[in-house]
Amino acid sequence: MLYERKEIPELHYMKHIHDDIDTKYIKYDGSILKKTLTPYIFQNDIMNEWLNRMEPLVSLMFDQTNVIKNWKNYMVDKYDYKRR
């Protein structure tokens, strides 16, 4: 999420147009709470709206741990989440 948002979308697209489609990484943008929490919580309209608003904040927390992980590796961008 942070990796795509740090530059304009057109530039990001041009840099990564020929990248291989690799599904070994996980994007936390819009599905982390829906996949980890029980569906019973989402039945309540108020709770559903609140959790949908919390989704970007939770994914941002996971992206910031990637910054810590990439801090020692100077060859990789600090916001990169596709490398292991």
ABEGO torsion letter per residue (X at the ends): XAAAAABBAAAAAAAAAABBBBAABBBAAAAAAAAABBAAAAABAAAAAAAAAAAAAAAAAAAAAAAAAAAABAABBAABAABX
